[in-house]
Amino acid sequence: QVQLVESGGGLVQAGASLRLSCAASGRSFSSYRIGWFRQAPGKEREFVAAISWSGVDTDYADFVKGRFTVSRDNAKNTAYLQMNSLKPEDTAVYYCARATFRTTESRNYGYWGQGTQVTVSS
């Protein structure tokens, strides 16, 4: 059974950086696209970034372009989200999940992790 576990969240000041990890158990990690989403209190879950199985294709939400970078290491069964120049509005629970095709819609992703809290103070 596939499980995704996020880690790396925390409390930081505006302008700081964090790197989130999404570690996968089970086989076939390298066969799937990995997406990152976030959900702030009182808001719907929103797409942040995604990366293809090969790492060649990436997608980003407009609000993170130039600040966040998604990557993966298939040998380690882990995907990453490097977040730079963090803003208070980036405060949310961040989730990773997998998809079988290129998509930014959360309904097309499965095997969601439990999430990791990111809090950015001003």
Disulfide bonds with the S-S distance in Angstrom:
Cys22-Cys96 2.09
